[in-house]
Amino acid sequence: MILAIVMIASCKKEGHHYSISQEFKDYFLFQKGSFWIYKNDSTNSIDCTYMATPPSFEIYKTGDHQKSDPTVEQYQVPFTSGIFKGFEMVSKTDSHDYLLFYINPDPDAYGMIDQLIYDRNYYFEPRPQGYFKVLPLIPSYDLNTNTFYQVINTRFINTSELDTFNFYFAKNIGLIKISGYWESKNQSWSVLRYHIDQ
């Protein structure tokens, strides 16, 4: 399972409601009708990833569910795709908002993003052993005749499986590229065309 995990700093307040930031939504919240057409950069095979149903939204209490416990938000964003399963966005009370990004088949790896602090290593337990490298924001990125702006780039290295994943997310577009080494081979998928409803 590949999970791209996005984190944004926030403060801790007892009984506080933690909302997912608008910047976070600009990168990752899409509506029914959105689609992305990806090309395998080695085989030229095509995959159409689309949202056939709208995202679901939930507010729930943390801790022991006392009245003073903070509440957090969660979106489930489903994909119909040969590559991606979907993802969930969650606001957290431990100073993080994050994105769990599921990709087919199930290589059990994580990718991670931090939108505020770049060029750092992070560790996420308990699955699997490895580390995250958050690379500097890319102001503009040319890909398949498209130019994308404010691209977040993150890398996960699974030290037990020797897998490496590089994720590229563009504001108001979502995932535009994933590349690396997994399933015992080099792989790369890049977006060709897309239609976004936010």
Wavefront OBJ file of the C-alpha trace (Angstrom):
o trace
v 0.000 0.000 0.000
v 1.449 3.340 -0.989
v 0.340 6.153 1.220
v 1.341 9.608 0.502
v 1.260 11.466 3.829
v 0.893 15.210 3.851
v 1.550 17.194 7.008
v 0.876 20.802 7.964
v 1.823 22.358 11.300
v -0.968 23.505 13.597
v -1.368 24.343 17.287
v -2.844 22.216 20.070
v -5.990 23.404 21.836
v -8.168 21.344 24.123
v -11.675 21.091 22.761
v -10.602 22.789 19.556
v -11.952 21.858 16.133
v -9.106 21.131 13.700
v -10.009 21.887 10.100
v -8.137 20.771 7.019
v -6.511 23.881 5.587
v -7.611 25.422 2.305
v -4.086 25.040 0.939
v -4.298 21.325 1.669
v -7.649 21.134 -0.126
v -6.219 23.003 -3.110
v -3.725 20.170 -3.597
v -5.877 17.162 -2.727
v -9.640 17.686 -2.525
v -11.457 16.956 -5.787
v -15.068 16.365 -6.751
v -16.989 13.796 -8.768
v -16.191 14.200 -12.475
v -12.490 14.899 -12.022
v -10.160 12.690 -14.056
v -6.454 12.233 -14.792
v -5.012 10.327 -17.755
v -1.575 8.903 -16.962
v 1.032 7.387 -19.280
v 3.594 4.798 -18.292
v 6.826 6.475 -19.372
v 8.462 3.141 -20.261
v 5.667 1.127 -21.902
v 3.445 4.008 -23.109
v 0.418 2.222 -21.628
v -2.419 4.504 -20.536
v -4.491 4.593 -17.369
v -7.571 6.751 -16.830
v -8.082 7.617 -13.192
v -11.406 9.260 -12.376
v -13.820 10.019 -9.562
v -17.147 8.302 -10.136
v -18.481 9.272 -6.708
v -18.052 12.420 -4.593
v -15.720 12.516 -1.582
v -17.219 11.686 1.799
v -16.761 13.977 4.800
v -16.778 13.233 8.523
v -16.110 15.109 11.762
v -15.185 12.980 14.737
v -13.863 13.355 18.269
v -10.394 12.296 19.327
v -9.163 10.940 22.648
v -11.755 9.367 24.956
v -14.612 11.198 23.247
v -15.110 13.581 26.157
v -16.902 16.873 25.535
v -13.607 18.756 25.841
v -11.816 16.511 23.322
v -10.831 18.141 20.024
v -12.700 17.281 16.849
v -10.976 16.601 13.545
v -12.029 16.382 9.914
v -11.665 13.534 7.461
v -12.297 13.259 3.725
v -12.378 9.961 1.822
v -11.608 10.534 -1.878
v -12.216 7.412 -4.034
v -10.693 6.715 -7.457
v -11.634 4.304 -10.210
v -8.249 3.431 -11.655
v -5.812 0.703 -12.580
v -3.084 2.493 -10.610
v -4.724 4.258 -7.690
v -7.297 3.182 -5.136
v -7.958 6.574 -3.597
v -6.917 8.457 -0.497
v -8.076 9.947 2.756
v -7.263 13.334 4.235
v -7.311 13.798 7.988
v -6.680 16.781 10.235
v -4.808 15.829 13.391
v -4.352 17.327 16.837
v -0.656 16.430 16.991
v 0.316 19.318 14.698
v -0.256 17.404 11.468
v -2.724 17.165 8.641
v -1.950 14.182 6.462
v -2.886 12.356 3.303
v -2.950 8.550 2.998
v -2.622 7.801 -0.714
v -3.383 4.236 -1.840
v -1.862 2.910 -5.056
v -2.375 -0.467 -6.829
v -1.162 -3.101 -6.435
v -0.044 -3.162 -2.817
v 3.739 -2.664 -2.442
v 3.332 -1.443 1.161
v 5.262 1.807 0.983
v 4.769 5.391 2.096
v 5.372 8.754 0.493
v 5.330 11.863 2.579
v 4.967 15.576 2.081
v 5.472 18.558 4.340
v 4.266 21.853 2.903
v 5.984 24.112 5.413
v 9.392 22.592 6.154
v 11.482 21.367 3.239
v 14.638 19.297 2.903
v 14.147 17.255 6.081
v 13.871 13.552 6.931
v 10.821 12.186 8.723
v 10.080 8.778 10.178
v 6.697 7.122 10.295
v 6.008 4.005 12.347
v 5.071 1.215 12.533
v 4.942 0.373 8.795
v 7.411 -0.152 7.024
v 11.059 0.584 7.805
v 12.393 3.495 5.802
v 12.560 7.260 5.694
v 10.977 10.214 3.958
v 12.868 12.964 2.203
v 10.921 16.155 1.537
v 12.476 18.053 -1.330
v 12.227 21.802 -2.039
v 9.060 23.142 -3.626
v 9.345 23.239 -7.426
v 8.117 26.642 -8.723
v 7.376 25.281 -12.229
v 7.604 21.791 -13.702
v 7.310 20.875 -17.416
v 5.682 17.524 -18.141
v 4.166 16.182 -21.388
v 3.597 19.649 -22.941
v 2.084 20.928 -19.671
v 3.647 23.314 -17.189
v 2.655 22.908 -13.544
v 3.304 25.414 -10.770
v 3.996 25.132 -7.030
v 4.805 21.414 -7.262
v 5.420 19.512 -4.020
v 8.056 16.779 -4.375
v 8.528 14.044 -1.802
v 10.544 10.824 -1.712
v 10.160 7.645 0.304
v 12.921 5.051 0.592
v 11.914 1.651 1.941
v 15.157 0.313 3.387
v 13.773 -3.204 3.921
v 12.431 -3.657 0.378
v 14.979 -1.386 -1.369
v 12.081 0.499 -2.976
v 12.110 4.218 -3.768
v 9.091 6.381 -4.584
v 9.084 9.977 -5.824
v 5.764 11.843 -5.738
v 4.955 15.120 -7.503
v 1.775 17.023 -6.618
v 0.628 20.239 -8.309
v -1.677 22.773 -6.741
v -5.273 22.480 -8.043
v -4.261 19.396 -10.079
v -3.215 16.654 -7.652
v -0.734 13.889 -8.426
v 1.045 14.619 -11.718
v 3.857 12.074 -11.515
v 5.113 9.092 -9.545
v 8.459 7.486 -10.300
v 10.950 5.179 -8.651
v 11.832 1.553 -8.134
v 9.236 -0.911 -6.844
v 8.033 -4.420 -7.689
v 11.660 -5.128 -8.707
v 11.682 -2.634 -11.574
v 11.973 1.041 -12.400
v 8.566 2.640 -12.925
v 7.248 6.049 -13.880
v 3.725 7.345 -14.553
v 3.118 10.916 -15.768
v -0.114 12.790 -16.313
v -1.046 13.525 -19.931
v -4.446 15.173 -19.610
v -6.817 15.982 -16.790
v -10.082 17.639 -15.890
v -10.421 18.965 -12.369
v -13.564 19.831 -10.440
v -12.943 21.368 -7.051
l 1 2 3 4 5 6 7 8 9 10 11 12 13 14 15 16 17 18 19 20 21 22 23 24 25 26 27 28 29 30 31 32 33 34 35 36 37 38 39 40 41 42 43 44 45 46 47 48 49 50 51 52 53 54 55 56 57 58 59 60 61 62 63 64 65 66 67 68 69 70 71 72 73 74 75 76 77 78 79 80 81 82 83 84 85 86 87 88 89 90 91 92 93 94 95 96 97 98 99 100 101 102 103 104 105 106 107 108 109 110 111 112 113 114 115 116 117 118 119 120 121 122 123 124 125 126 127 128 129 130 131 132 133 134 135 136 137 138 139 140 141 142 143 144 145 146 147 148 149 150 151 152 153 154 155 156 157 158 159 160 161 162 163 164 165 166 167 168 169 170 171 172 173 174 175 176 177 178 179 180 181 182 183 184 185 186 187 188 189 190 191 192 193 194 195 196 197 198
